[in-house]
Every structure is written in structure tokens, then in C-alpha cells.
Amino acid sequence: MCGICALLSAPAGGRVVLAPDAALPPPRGPAPRGCFADVKAAVSRRGPDAFREAAVLDGGGVLCGAVLHMRGAGAVTPQPHGRQPVLLAWNGEVFAGLGVTPQGTPLDNDTVLVYDALARAVAAAESWDARDAAVRDVLGALHGPYAFMLALPGALYFGRDPLGRRSLLWGRSDADILLTSVGPSTPLDAALSEVPTGGVYRLNWRPARGTPDVAVAIASIPWAHAIPHAPQGEGGAGPDAAVGEYLEALRRAVEKRVVFACGLSEDEARGGGDAAPTGSRIGVLFSGGVDCAVLAALADDLVPPGESIDLLNVAFGPTPDRTPDRITGRHGWHELARRSPSRKWNFIEIDFTVEGLLRAAPHLASLMAPADTVMDVNIAAALWHGARGVGRRASAADLAAIAATPPPPSLYRQAATADAPPAAPSDPFDALAQAVRAETAGRGGYVSLSDLTKAHRLPYREAGFKKAKDFVAAAARKGLVVTAGAGNGLRVGLPGSRADPLPAPVPEVVRSSARALLVGMGADETLGGYARYRKCWESGGAAALAAEMEGDFARLWRRNLGRDDRVISDHGREARFPFLDEDVLAALAALPLASVCDMTLPLGCGEKRIVREAARRLGLPGAASLQKRAIQFGTRLAHPKVDGTTPLPRDGLVDALAACHGATPSPKRPLPDPSLHDARAAKHPCTRPPP
């Protein structure tokens, strides 16, 4: 993966005169001059291994690339790549096409492969129409995410893969045109717009005679074929066979994404300060939900046994351990560890508070732009902190405590089966004993009543008591627990507890070494995961459900994927989307909609039915029974009384966001802490930490 950008400028005193029939939609506003140094700094954070720039269009433009080395053990290939006047800036991964297969050539440099194929194609073409078709056909045969720019004499081709899995923005002023993976860390990014994904674009650059003006024409070359994705099969495979076909396609998609991946070196991984590197190549943004749990299980089947896998779990607020995603994440980790006990799973608990959110907010706003709502910044905050990968690594004692604590029934909706997570006890005193056991597992001894009530909901009112201490005293009289101390110093233990328990382990702060992060984006849109899909089905049947899903899929490039790519890549990591693999989507298109999602089944069962059944086949019954919970709700970033679609102003952003979260605005909030960013970025002269 890389970051790419280009600045095309008219000579001094000149203007860029854009043809009125330009194929690109106009940007949101003028992009003033002077931001390119800031753009290069932002781009360089995406690719910390190499940075280079080159003149294109006879000196009328500058093309830049920053490289994140992901494939092979050889030297890094700087970008732009090629020989003048044909240069390629490539931000992508070829997972299939050009002879690339996971079993065949995992060490091939895909930048070189793509450049060679494009250079041969344009050299053989004798007209612009022929070149257009040649460039489109080479790129259209590839499987994988990408954004690119290809400079030729007098022209620049650019675009994104048909699904928009890699970001590309554009903006213009009277004298410049800017194309970039990410905007600058300034309010100028508000002028940039997403480049659409309907095809490849050709920009022709024609300096005018006798004036410093430049005439610019932008043409669109639509894709020759659409990617099939909507479930529309009729009859054919039954539900069991459909699950098998889909699971096999998803397995192959994960295989491509774990084979073509390098990890950080130990020196690079230690760029996180005192945090120890995990040594993993692969990480999963992990809430414990069915999508990420299936990806983690498939990665476990495909990553060599001696390697560790990082599970990055994000929680927000003053009590992160009580957020839904932390609870389900821990139980999901336990399921994976039970399924594959020999694998080293690094469950990394990444916590941040409203103050941390507000410190990072201006920088997050520049990354997610042109997205600008409360929901966007909440999602961006969760992804950005998760992709940073710095947090507490949970211990074996934590895993033992999870095993002793049933998950809350409110999170696991489906009826229990023999392999499902254990049900919470119905007897209040048994619930108390289990809570004490969970807090003292691996150490013995006592836990203070105040800590116990913070970590667990004790059912003392259900037992007929007004106060928790009276409930505990009654349990002690029954011999279920033992107590020590009194008043605010009351401590609770199990019979036989040691007076002096083993000391609690010192939290181990680690930093993920994974450069490739598996993420579940696209699962809800393709498999029917959102709650509103059920309402569509109830009001209009299968046709209304299919139409709503199709609309969401068509908006993915503009609404989700560009934003998510910019946010995750800011830490020099690459987001990989197995649910949006071309072959996975083709497998879906061959299946009936009812095999994919069946709204006749209860809530938490019918949504994403096919991946829930896949989870059960993989030995993950708990994850299979979880109801959908969006990341902003699972992490508790979303405030229940704030409309997530509310736009946030760039001026006064921090105070507006503070108001959304009930925090008290301060006259001058500190700007984002440069230590939040990777120290590796300092190696590039054009890179500086966010303001």
C-alpha cells in the first residue's frame, strides 16, 4: 500500500481552464494554493518506507508516492515507478490477475507488474481511444483494492477500483488541480471531493499558446463490466450448500490477504515508545462480532502455526470494560482460544476517553473529510485508535476470568445450544459467586465490593435487598462467599480464599506489529446486517430489502470506504476487506437472497444468516448469536441523544464535539499530541506530525 498525490499547476500568472464538459463532478469548494507540503506530509504517514516525487506533464505537474512495503523480502520499490515520460503511482494490492496467485507468486512486486502491463498496453495503442480502452482493460482484469495515477506525455490517467476500497480525492483552484489519497491536516481538505468509481479518468493537459493558461479536459472511461454482487440466484444450492460455497470463497479471500503481508521490523514496531512489539504480521479489528470472529478464525486456519495474531479491541469512556464491544470481544477471544489453544492470540485492549477524542478531533476531521458528521467522527475515532494498535495485552489470568463469567444474555440473543456460551445463572447468589470468581481468577484472595459493583451488575434487588452490602452479607451467611473488612473497605472472596492474594499482573502495554489489518467492512451491506433491512422487508418484502441493500452497496465508495481507508492508513497500516473480495461477491450473486439473509427468522438470527451459519461451522457459536451492533454503539462513542447525521463545523469543531459528548468545552484545547503518531514518520524530510 502507498499514499499518492499529484499537483498540476499552471505557470505563474496563469489559470487552469477546465472544459465545461469535464467528467468529474465539481469539488466542494476551491482548494487554495500552498497546501501541497501539508498534503505530502499526510501522504507520507501512509507509506513510511520510501518517498519520492517526479515531474510530469512536461514540468506542469508533480507526482508523489510514499510506500508501505507489504510484499516480499526484497528491497522497497520507490514510487512513482517507471521511466520518463511514463510513470505510475500505485496505491493498491493485486490479489489476482497478471499471473498472481497466493500459491504461485506471493513475493512478486505488484507495482512492477502493473506498470509493465500498462506500459505495454499504452505503447501498443495508436490513439487516445485505444489507450483509454487499453488502460481500462488492464485495470479491469485485476482483483484487489487500488487507486492509481499513470502519467503519459500530455495526459494523466487516474482512478480507483470499481468498489472504491482505496481513497482518492480531488480538488482545484484557479491555478491548480490536486489529486491525493488524503487531504492536508488543515481546513483546506473541506474543498476536496471523492473521485467516483464508475471508471477510469483521463486528464489532458494542454498549455495555451501565447498565454500562461492551461486548458484541461477530463474524460471518463466507464468499466467494461460491473462486478456482480447482489444475491439473485434462483433455486440451486440449498441453505447448507450455500453456506459451504460462501465460506470457501471467503476462505480464499482471507488466504490472499494473509499470504501477501509483511510485518513491521522490531525497530519499526518500537516506534510506539515504551510499548513492546507483538511480532505479528496479521491483525484483526476485533469487536467479537460475527464478521470479525469469522475473519479471525479463517486467518487462524491460514497463518503458519508459530505466528501470533493480534486482536485489536477498542472501547471508549470512563468504564471501557463495560462497553458492549469489550465484553463481546473478550468472549470472542475466549471462543477463538478454545477453538485454537495452540495459537498465540494477542488480545489488545485499546481504551480512550473523551479528552483523547477531543485531542485527536482536528486531525480526525482532516482524515475523514469530506465526510463531516457526528457519526463519521465517532467511527473515525474508533478506527483510528484501533489501527494505532497500542494498548494493554490481556493475560492468561484474564482469559481464565472470562471462562468463569457467562456473557450477558442481552448481548447473545439466540437460544443456547450445547456449544453456546454458558447462560448467566438465574439464582442471584450464584451470580454473585460467579462475579467474585471472575474477579479473583488466577490470583485468589479478595476483591473490594466497590470494584466488584463497578465491574458487574450484582442482582441484589432481585434478591430482595436494597443495598449490595446486605446482599453480600446474606451470601456469606449461606457460606457462598467470605468477607473481610467493613464499610467502604469491605472485601469479598470465595471460601478458602487467601488472605494475601497473588499480586495482580502488571498491565503489559504492547504495540501491534501487523501491517495488514483484516476488517469486516462490507459484510452488513452485502449480507443484510442492518436493523433497517428488516423494516424494509416487513414493509415491502424481498424486493424492498434487495433494493435497500443495493442502494447501500452503491454508496459504499462515497460513504464508507474512502473515509475508512484514510483513517486506518494514517498509522502506516493497510485495511483489507475480505467481504468485498471480487470472488466472494461473485459467490454471493449466485445465491438466493433467502440463503444470505432470512428475515422470517428472529432478530439476531436472520440478519447475515449465511455468515452466522459459517461461524457455527467454524466452532464460534457465541459470535454467531450476537445481534448486529455498529462500531460507534459497541464502543459507546455514540451519544444516545445526539443525531449521528448532524454535520460538525470545522470552525469550533472541538467544542461542538465536546457538547455532543457532554464534556465541558475549554477556551483552548490542546492540539493533537504528536506522540500519538509513529516515530518512524520522522525519517522522511517531507513528513511532520499532525498539527
Secondary structure, 3 states (H helix, E strand, C coil): CEEEEEEEECCCCCCEEECCCCCCCCCCCECCCCCHHHHHHHHHHHCCCEEEEEEECCCCEEEEEEECCCCCCCCCCCCCEEECCEEEEEEECCCEECCECCCCCCCCCHHHHHHHHHHHHHHHCCCHHHHHHHHHHHHHCCECCEEEEEEECCEEEEEECCCCCCCCEEEECCCEEEEECCCCCCHHHHHCEECCCCEEEEEEEEECCCCCCEEEEEEEEECCCCCCCCCCCCCCCCHHHHHHHHHHHHHHHHHHHHHCCCECCHHHHHHHCCCEECCCCEEEECCCCHHHHHHHHHHHHHCCCCCEEEEEEEEECCCHHHCHHHHHHHHHHHHHHHHCCCCEEEEEEEEECHHHHHHHHHHHHHHHCCCCEHHHHHHHHHHHHHHHCEEEECCHHHHHHHHCCCCCCCCECCCCCCCCCCCCCCCHHHHHHHHHHHHHCCCCCEEEHHHHHHHCCCCCCCCCCCCHHHHHHHHHHCCCCEEECCHHHCEEECCCCCCCCCCCCCCEEEECCECEEECCCCHHHHHCCCHHHHHHHHHHHHHHHHHHHHHHHHCHHHHHHHHHHHHHHCCCCEEECHHHCHHHHHHHHCCCHHHHCCCCCCCCCCCCHHHHHHHHHCCCHHHHCECCCCHHHHCCCCCCCCCCCCECCCCCHHHHHHHHCCCCCCCCCCCCCHHHCCHHHHHCCCCCCCC
